[in-house]
Amino acid sequence: MNSSAEAPHVSIQSLIPELDQLATGVLEDWKVPGATLAVVQDGKVALTRAWGVRDVERDLPMTTATQFVICSITKSFTATAMALLHNEGRLDWTKPVRDYMPEFRLHDAIATERVTVRDLLSHHSGLPRHDWVHFAGDRAPAEMLAPMRYLEPSRDLRSTWQYSNLGYNVAGLLIERLSGQSYEAFIRARLTDRLGMKVGFSLEELEAIPDAARPYMMHEDTRLPAMRLPIRTTAAGAINTSVEDLANWMRLHLGKGELDGERLLPATLVAELHAARIYISQPSEAEFGEGHYGLGFQCNSYRGDRLVRHGGGWPGWNTEMAMLPDHGIGVAVFTNRSPSEATMALTWYILDRLRGREPVDWRGRAKKRRDEFIAHIQADKDAREKARHKNTKPAHELEAYAADYEHPAYGVMSVRYQHGALQWSWRGMFAPLLHRHYETFELPEVPDRLLPDRLAITFLTDRDGNIVSLSTSLEPMVKDIVFTRLASGDCLDPAFRARCVGEFKGGATMHRVTLDDKGGLVLKPDFQPAYHLAPQQGRRFRIVELKGFVIEFRGEGTTIDELMFYQPNGTFTARRVA
């Protein structure tokens, strides 16, 4: 067991008065309702503490047994579970994911074949966050696997560290595939039950617990109850537990895989989990070293001490777990308000004191940053408004934008024309769609429910002026995500398509239109192959085999007497002759 004995002896109990004073001040600075703390030292739980309330409206006190969503600290459990499978020979984490999950696909074919399990655990796949794929909470973990093939990478495989909740979601699915158990059952049976930890894996489980914290979030400088937002990438961030239970998790890792005389995994594998592998960034504060990522843990140094940690954040939840493995010290802080620096201010203070150092004024630094942020909110709003081109109008009547638009990974965005205005909806979210300038519209800011606030949406047209897609920045590290307009109108009506059947002559060429056995239209010009027509919008169809070629059937009432060809080399017509 590593020990902090070489540092000047500081009793954690002697720190309680000043710790209570600091916690009260930090929570007040950040408008945090409550916080819980666990400190591990020399293999034992040295202190647990709770401050404030877990539920503001009901004035319920926080306790050390209060349950929280620990968010991305979950990743340390997922990586440790992978280490167990690796140790048992059921998994080699240096091998490609597709060796174990053949249906796994990424956008890039080379990355698909080569990305390893370890790449997923260290955020090294080339894929940026793409968090809006899962953020809406309407997809099960398995439903997020297939969409990954349509997500654009921002870097090459293994070229840089990019945090990916979706990568950890795949890791959770791999655990299920290789163990034959659900992710939840495996984590309980192999880890948390053996550690005596009470855990849950969903918002529904948390809400059923009497001693559960209620989450809160901020809108500018006003605290609000947080929206109810489940985490569906379970293996990336959904575990619920208390700080007193997480203390045993820290004891296991500080004990190099052993707790109370029982070994759960070899010390060599714990060392692999904690090893600095992938460079993240230079430090933002002088007290820290360069940031790296291991396997489910971030690796750093704090004032010269090796630091292994992971934080977690989600609307209403903010958590921190920090360990100094070489000195047997671990600190966990949970709060029911996000975002804030309260967890960090308490954590670094405790590490300083237990290491016998004069504490850095983290509270003062954090408060200064917060005050500067609040003061700059209006300036940011003004800058956004200044960037808007005023006195512009949409290029189309508003009704023309109303349609469904689809992206194979992000799903279907719907725009409807109602009561003289546009209404937007997407995967359970909804809001008015407001004109910003030209062909760009935007969503409002809605503080009390999930919405990509102020999201700009630009509508795109073909060369004939028809709206064919919309684009928006749902992942800032790649090009705008393009949603293609889905077919609508007469082109979807079998009766209309039947009326299109016939012969049409344009110049010297005869164009014969027929129906195939599925009710789709087929175009056969003289001396050319047959082409399949896919519904587009209104009475327009695209030629499947010829990119950029569109056909429109025209006529008055139920009569179809003309074909219009929109081609890269011009626009042409053909009249019905039979």
C-alpha positions in Angstrom: 0.0 0.0 0.0 1.3 3.4 -0.9 1.3 5.8 1.9 1.4 9.5 2.5 3.6 9.0 5.5 6.6 10.9 4.0 4.6 14.1 4.0 4.2 16.1 7.2 1.4 14.4 9.1 -1.9 16.2 8.8 -5.0 14.8 10.4 -7.9 15.1 8.1 -10.2 15.4 11.2 -8.3 18.6 12.2 -9.2 20.1 8.8 -12.9 19.8 9.3 -13.6 23.4 10.6 -11.7 25.1 7.8 -13.0 22.6 5.2 -16.6 23.3 6.3 -15.9 27.1 6.0 -14.4 26.6 2.5 -17.2 24.4 1.4 -19.9 26.9 2.6 -18.1 29.7 0.7 -17.5 27.8 -2.5 -21.1 26.6 -2.7 -22.3 30.1 -2.2 -20.0 31.4 -4.9 -21.4 29.0 -7.4 -25.0 28.8 -6.2 -24.6 25.1 -5.6 -27.4 23.6 -3.4 -25.2 20.9 -1.9 -22.1 18.8 -2.0 -20.7 15.5 -0.6 -17.1 14.5 0.0 -15.2 11.3 0.6 -11.4 11.2 1.4 -9.4 8.0 1.3 -6.0 7.9 2.9 -3.6 5.0 3.5 -6.2 2.4 2.4 -9.0 3.7 4.7 -11.9 6.0 4.3 -10.5 8.9 6.3 -13.5 11.3 6.0 -17.0 11.6 4.5 -18.8 14.9 4.7 -22.0 16.5 3.3 -23.1 20.1 3.0 -26.2 21.9 1.9 -29.4 20.4 0.5 -30.1 17.7 -2.0 -33.5 19.2 -2.8 -34.0 22.9 -2.6 -37.8 23.0 -2.9 -38.3 20.4 -0.2 -35.4 21.6 1.9 -34.0 18.0 2.3 -30.4 17.8 3.6 -27.6 16.3 1.7 -26.1 13.2 3.3 -23.0 11.2 2.5 -25.3 8.4 1.3 -27.1 10.7 -1.1 -27.1 9.2 -4.6 -25.9 11.2 -7.6 -25.4 10.5 -11.3 -21.6 10.3 -11.4 -21.5 11.0 -15.2 -18.1 10.3 -16.9 -16.5 8.8 -13.8 -18.5 5.8 -15.2 -15.8 5.5 -17.8 -13.3 4.3 -15.2 -15.7 1.4 -14.4 -16.1 0.5 -18.1 -12.4 0.5 -18.7 -11.8 -1.6 -15.5 -14.5 -4.1 -16.7 -12.6 -4.3 -20.0 -9.4 -5.0 -18.1 -11.1 -7.9 -16.4 -12.1 -9.4 -19.8 -8.7 -8.8 -21.1 -7.1 -10.5 -18.2 -9.3 -13.5 -18.6 -8.4 -13.9 -22.3 -11.9 -13.1 -23.6 -10.6 -9.9 -25.1 -7.3 -8.6 -26.4 -7.7 -4.8 -26.3 -4.9 -4.3 -28.7 -7.0 -6.0 -31.5 -9.5 -4.4 -33.8 -13.0 -3.9 -32.5 -14.4 -5.7 -35.5 -12.7 -8.9 -34.4 -15.3 -9.0 -31.7 -18.1 -7.0 -33.3 -18.1 -7.5 -37.1 -21.0 -5.1 -37.6 -19.0 -2.2 -36.2 -18.4 0.6 -38.8 -17.0 4.1 -38.8 -17.2 6.6 -41.6 -13.6 5.9 -42.6 -13.0 2.4 -44.0 -9.4 2.2 -42.8 -10.3 3.3 -39.3 -13.2 0.8 -39.3 -10.8 -2.1 -39.9 -8.0 -0.9 -37.6 -9.5 0.9 -34.6 -8.8 -1.2 -31.5 -10.6 -1.6 -28.2 -7.8 0.3 -26.5 -8.3 3.2 -29.0 -11.9 3.4 -27.9 -10.9 3.5 -24.2 -8.3 6.2 -24.8 -10.4 8.4 -27.2 -8.1 7.8 -30.1 -10.4 6.9 -32.9 -10.4 10.1 -34.9 -14.0 10.7 -34.1 -15.0 13.9 -32.4 -17.8 14.0 -29.8 -20.9 14.1 -32.0 -22.9 14.2 -28.7 -26.2 15.2 -30.3 -26.4 11.7 -31.6 -27.2 10.5 -28.1 -28.0 13.7 -26.1 -31.7 13.6 -26.8 -32.0 10.4 -24.8 -34.3 8.7 -27.3 -32.1 5.9 -28.4 -31.0 2.7 -26.6 -27.2 2.0 -26.5 -27.5 -0.6 -29.3 -29.4 1.8 -31.5 -26.4 4.1 -31.6 -24.0 1.6 -33.1 -25.2 1.7 -36.8 -25.3 5.5 -37.0 -21.6 5.7 -36.3 -20.7 4.8 -39.9 -22.3 8.1 -41.0 -20.4 10.4 -38.6 -17.6 12.3 -40.1 -14.2 12.1 -38.3 -12.2 15.2 -37.7 -8.8 13.6 -37.5 -7.1 10.4 -38.7 -7.1 7.4 -36.5 -4.6 7.8 -33.6 -3.5 11.2 -34.6 -5.0 13.1 -31.6 -7.1 12.7 -28.5 -10.8 13.5 -29.0 -13.3 12.7 -26.2 -16.0 10.3 -27.4 -19.0 9.2 -25.4 -20.0 7.1 -28.4 -16.7 5.2 -28.3 -17.4 4.2 -24.7 -20.9 3.2 -25.7 -19.4 0.7 -28.1 -17.2 -0.5 -25.2 -20.3 -1.2 -23.2 -21.8 -3.1 -26.0 -18.6 -5.1 -26.3 -18.8 -6.0 -22.6 -22.3 -7.4 -23.2 -21.2 -9.3 -26.3 -18.2 -10.9 -24.7 -19.6 -11.6 -21.3 -23.1 -12.8 -22.3 -24.5 -10.4 -19.6 -26.0 -7.0 -19.7 -23.5 -4.2 -19.0 -25.3 -3.4 -15.8 -25.3 -7.1 -14.6 -21.6 -7.4 -15.4 -20.5 -4.3 -13.6 -22.6 -5.3 -10.5 -21.4 -8.9 -10.4 -17.7 -8.4 -11.1 -17.1 -5.0 -9.5 -19.6 -3.0 -7.5 -21.3 -5.9 -5.6 -17.8 -7.2 -4.6 -16.9 -3.7 -3.4 -20.1 -3.3 -1.4 -21.3 -0.4 -3.6 -24.9 0.4 -4.1 -25.3 1.6 -7.8 -27.9 2.2 -10.4 -27.6 2.8 -14.1 -30.6 5.0 -15.1 -32.5 8.1 -14.1 -35.5 5.9 -13.4 -33.5 3.9 -10.8 -32.2 7.1 -9.2 -35.6 8.7 -9.0 -36.9 5.7 -7.1 -34.4 6.1 -4.3 -35.5 8.2 -1.3 -32.1 9.7 -0.7 -31.4 10.9 -4.2 -30.1 14.4 -5.1 -32.2 16.6 -7.3 -30.1 18.3 -10.1 -30.0 22.0 -10.7 -28.5 24.1 -13.6 -27.8 27.7 -14.4 -29.3 30.1 -16.9 -26.9 33.0 -16.9 -26.8 33.8 -13.2 -30.1 32.2 -12.2 -30.3 28.7 -10.7 -33.1 26.5 -12.1 -34.2 22.9 -11.5 -32.4 20.9 -14.2 -34.3 19.3 -17.1 -35.0 15.6 -16.8 -32.4 14.2 -19.2 -31.5 10.5 -19.1 -28.0 9.3 -20.1 -28.5 6.6 -22.7 -24.8 6.0 -23.4 -24.8 4.0 -20.2 -21.2 2.8 -20.3 -20.0 6.4 -20.9 -21.7 8.1 -18.0 -24.9 6.7 -16.5 -23.8 5.1 -13.1 -25.6 6.4 -10.0 -24.0 6.0 -6.6 -23.1 7.9 -3.4 -19.8 9.4 -2.5 -19.4 7.0 0.5 -19.7 4.1 -1.9 -17.3 5.6 -4.4 -14.7 5.7 -1.7 -14.4 1.9 -2.0 -13.8 2.4 -5.8 -10.9 4.7 -5.0 -9.6 2.3 -2.4 -9.6 -0.5 -5.0 -7.5 1.6 -7.4 -5.2 3.0 -4.8 -4.8 -0.6 -3.6 -3.6 -1.6 -7.1 -6.6 -3.9 -7.7 -7.0 -5.2 -4.1 -9.5 -4.3 -1.4 -9.6 -5.7 2.1 -7.4 -8.6 1.2 -9.4 -9.6 -1.9 -7.8 -9.1 -5.3 -10.2 -8.1 -8.1 -7.6 -7.6 -10.9 -3.8 -7.7 -11.2 -1.7 -4.7 -10.2 -0.2 -4.7 -13.6 -3.5 -4.1 -15.3 -4.3 -1.3 -12.8 -1.0 0.3 -13.8 -2.1 0.0 -17.5 -5.4 1.7 -16.8 -3.6 4.6 -15.0 -0.7 4.9 -17.4 -0.5 8.2 -19.4 -1.0 7.2 -23.0 -2.5 9.9 -25.2 -1.5 13.5 -25.0 -4.4 15.9 -24.3 -3.1 19.4 -23.8 -0.8 21.8 -22.1 -2.0 22.8 -18.6 -4.1 25.9 -18.1 -2.7 26.4 -14.6 1.0 26.4 -13.5 0.4 23.9 -10.8 -0.5 21.1 -13.3 1.6 19.1 -15.7 0.7 18.2 -19.3 -2.6 16.4 -19.5 -2.8 12.8 -20.8 -5.5 10.1 -21.0 -5.0 6.5 -19.9 -7.8 3.9 -20.1 -10.8 5.4 -18.4 -8.7 7.8 -16.4 -7.1 11.2 -17.0 -3.4 11.3 -16.1 -1.6 14.4 -15.0 0.5 15.9 -12.2 -0.5 18.3 -9.5 2.3 20.3 -7.8 4.7 17.6 -8.6 2.6 14.6 -7.5 1.3 12.0 -10.0 -2.4 12.6 -10.4 -5.0 10.0 -11.7 -8.5 11.4 -12.0 -11.8 11.7 -13.8 -14.5 14.2 -13.7 -18.1 14.1 -14.8 -20.7 16.6 -16.0 -24.3 16.6 -17.2 -27.1 19.1 -16.9 -27.5 19.3 -13.1 -24.6 17.1 -12.1 -20.9 17.8 -11.5 -18.6 15.2 -10.0 -14.8 14.8 -9.4 -12.6 11.8 -8.4 -8.9 12.5 -7.9 -6.2 10.2 -6.7 -2.5 10.6 -5.8 -1.5 6.9 -6.2 2.0 7.4 -5.0 0.8 8.8 -1.7 -2.4 6.7 -1.1 -4.7 9.7 -1.2 -8.1 9.9 -3.0 -10.7 12.6 -3.0 -14.2 12.5 -4.4 -16.6 15.5 -4.5 -20.2 15.4 -5.9 -22.5 18.4 -6.4 -26.0 18.7 -7.7 -25.4 21.8 -9.9 -23.6 22.2 -13.2 -21.4 23.6 -14.5 -19.2 24.8 -11.6 -15.7 24.8 -10.3 -16.8 23.9 -6.8 -15.7 20.3 -7.0 -12.2 21.4 -8.1 -11.8 24.1 -5.5 -12.5 21.5 -2.7 -10.4 18.7 -4.2 -7.2 20.7 -4.8 -7.5 22.3 -1.3 -7.7 18.9 0.4 -4.8 17.5 -1.7 -2.7 20.5 -0.7 -3.4 20.1 3.0 -2.9 16.4 3.1 0.4 16.8 1.3 1.5 19.4 3.9 1.5 22.3 1.5 0.2 25.8 1.7 -3.1 25.6 -0.3 -3.5 27.5 -3.5 -6.4 29.9 -3.5 -8.5 27.9 -5.9 -11.7 29.4 -4.6 -10.5 32.9 -5.4 -9.3 32.0 -8.9 -12.5 30.1 -9.7 -14.7 33.0 -8.4 -12.8 35.5 -10.5 -13.4 33.3 -13.7 -17.1 33.0 -12.8 -17.5 36.7 -12.3 -15.8 37.5 -15.6 -18.0 35.0 -17.4 -21.2 36.5 -16.0 -20.0 40.0 -16.8 -19.3 39.0 -20.4 -22.7 37.3 -21.2 -24.3 40.5 -22.5 -21.2 41.3 -24.7 -21.5 37.8 -26.3 -25.2 38.4 -27.0 -24.4 41.8 -28.5 -21.7 40.3 -30.7 -24.1 37.7 -32.0 -26.7 40.3 -32.8 -24.1 42.5 -34.5 -23.2 39.5 -36.8 -26.7 39.3 -38.1 -27.4 40.9 -41.5 -30.4 43.1 -40.8 -33.3 43.9 -43.2 -33.0 40.7 -45.2 -35.7 38.3 -46.1 -36.0 34.6 -46.9 -35.7 33.7 -50.6 -38.9 31.6 -50.5 -42.3 31.9 -49.0 -42.3 30.3 -45.6 -44.5 27.4 -46.7 -41.7 26.3 -49.0 -39.4 25.4 -46.1 -41.9 23.1 -44.5 -40.7 19.5 -44.9 -38.9 16.6 -43.2 -35.1 16.6 -43.5 -33.1 13.5 -42.7 -29.5 12.6 -41.8 -28.7 8.9 -41.4 -27.0 9.3 -38.0 -28.8 12.4 -36.6 -32.3 11.4 -37.6 -35.2 13.5 -39.0 -35.7 17.3 -38.4 -39.1 18.5 -39.2 -40.2 22.0 -40.2 -43.9 22.9 -40.3 -45.7 26.0 -41.4 -48.3 26.9 -38.7 -50.2 30.1 -38.2 -47.9 32.1 -40.4 -44.7 31.0 -38.9 -42.2 28.1 -39.0 -42.1 25.5 -36.2 -39.1 23.1 -35.8 -39.0 19.7 -34.1 -36.3 17.0 -33.8 -36.3 13.8 -31.7 -38.7 15.1 -29.1 -37.4 18.7 -29.0 -39.4 21.6 -30.5 -39.3 25.4 -30.9 -40.2 28.2 -33.2 -37.8 28.6 -36.1 -36.9 32.3 -36.4 -35.5 34.1 -39.4 -31.9 35.3 -38.8 -30.8 36.5 -42.3 -31.1 35.4 -45.9 -31.6 31.6 -46.0 -30.5 31.1 -42.4 -32.9 30.7 -39.5 -32.2 30.0 -35.8 -33.7 28.5 -32.7 -34.4 30.6 -29.6 -32.8 30.1 -26.2 -35.0 28.0 -24.0 -33.5 27.6 -20.5 -35.9 25.0 -19.0 -35.9 22.2 -21.5 -33.4 20.5 -23.9 -32.7 22.4 -27.0 -29.6 23.2 -29.1 -30.0 26.9 -28.1 -29.5 29.5 -30.8 -28.7 26.8 -33.3 -28.4 28.3 -36.8 -30.0 26.3 -39.6 -29.3 27.2 -43.3 -31.5 26.0 -46.1 -29.9 25.0 -49.4 -31.4 24.9 -52.9 -30.6 23.2 -56.2 -29.8 25.2 -59.2 -33.5 25.5 -60.0 -34.2 27.2 -56.7 -35.9 24.2 -55.0 -35.1 23.6 -51.3 -33.3 20.3 -51.1 -31.5 20.2 -47.7 -30.6 22.1 -44.6 -27.3 22.3 -42.8 -26.4 23.0 -39.3 -23.4 22.8 -36.9 -24.2 20.0 -34.5 -20.6 19.0 -34.3 -18.2 22.0 -34.5 -15.1 19.9 -35.3 -16.5 18.8 -38.7 -18.3 20.5 -41.6 -22.0 21.3 -41.0 -24.3 18.3 -40.8 -26.5 18.2 -43.9 -30.1 16.9 -43.6 -31.6 15.9 -47.0 -35.2 16.9 -47.7 -37.4 13.8 -47.7 -39.8 13.1 -50.5 -43.2 14.7 -50.1 -46.2 15.6 -52.2 -47.7 13.9 -55.3 -44.6 11.9 -56.0 -45.4 9.6 -53.1 -49.0 8.9 -54.3 -49.4 5.6 -56.2 -52.4 7.0 -58.1 -50.4 10.0 -59.3 -47.5 7.8 -60.4 -49.9 5.6 -62.3 -51.1 8.7 -64.2 -47.5 9.4 -65.2 -47.2 6.2 -67.3 -47.0 6.8 -71.0 -44.8 8.0 -73.9 -43.3 11.5 -74.1 -41.4 12.9 -77.1 -38.7 15.5 -76.8 -37.1 16.4 -80.1 -36.3 13.1 -81.9 -36.2 11.1 -78.7 -39.1 9.0 -77.3 -39.2 8.6 -73.5 -41.3 5.7 -72.2 -42.5 5.8 -68.6 -43.6 2.6 -66.9 -44.2 1.1 -63.4 -42.0 -1.6 -62.0 -43.3 -4.4 -59.8 -43.0 -2.3 -56.7 -45.0 0.7 -58.1 -42.0 2.8 -58.8 -41.5 4.7 -62.0 -39.0 3.7 -64.7 -37.9 5.9 -67.6 -36.6 4.4 -70.8 -35.3 6.9 -73.5 -34.5 5.6 -77.0 -31.1 4.0 -77.2 -30.4 4.4 -73.5 -30.7 2.0 -70.5 -33.8 2.1 -68.3 -33.5 4.6 -65.3 -35.3 4.3 -62.0 -37.1 7.4 -60.7 -37.0 8.1 -57.0 -39.6 10.5 -55.4 -38.2 13.9 -54.5 -40.9 16.5 -53.8 -44.1 17.7 -55.3 -44.2 16.1 -58.8 -40.4 15.8 -59.1 -38.3 12.7 -59.2 -34.5 12.2 -59.3 -32.9 9.8 -61.7 -31.2 7.2 -59.4 -28.5 6.2 -61.8 -27.6 9.8 -62.9 -26.5 12.2 -60.2 -27.9 15.7 -60.6 -30.7 14.7 -63.1 -34.3 15.5 -62.0 -37.6 14.9 -63.9 -40.8 16.8 -63.2 -44.2 15.7 -64.4 -46.5 18.6 -65.4 -50.1 19.0 -66.2 -53.4 20.6 -65.2 -55.6 18.8 -62.7 -55.3 15.0 -63.1 -53.8 15.2 -66.5 -50.0 14.7 -67.0 -49.0 15.9 -70.4 -45.4 17.1 -70.1 -42.0 16.0 -68.8 -39.4 18.5 -67.7 -35.8 17.4 -67.5 -33.5 19.3 -65.2 -29.9 18.3 -66.1 -26.4 19.6 -65.5 -26.3 20.7 -69.1 -29.6 22.4 -69.2 -33.4 22.1 -69.0 -35.4 20.2 -71.6 -39.0 19.2 -72.2 -41.0 16.3 -73.7 -44.7 16.2 -74.5 -47.0 13.3 -74.1 -47.8 11.4 -77.3 -49.5 8.3 -75.8 
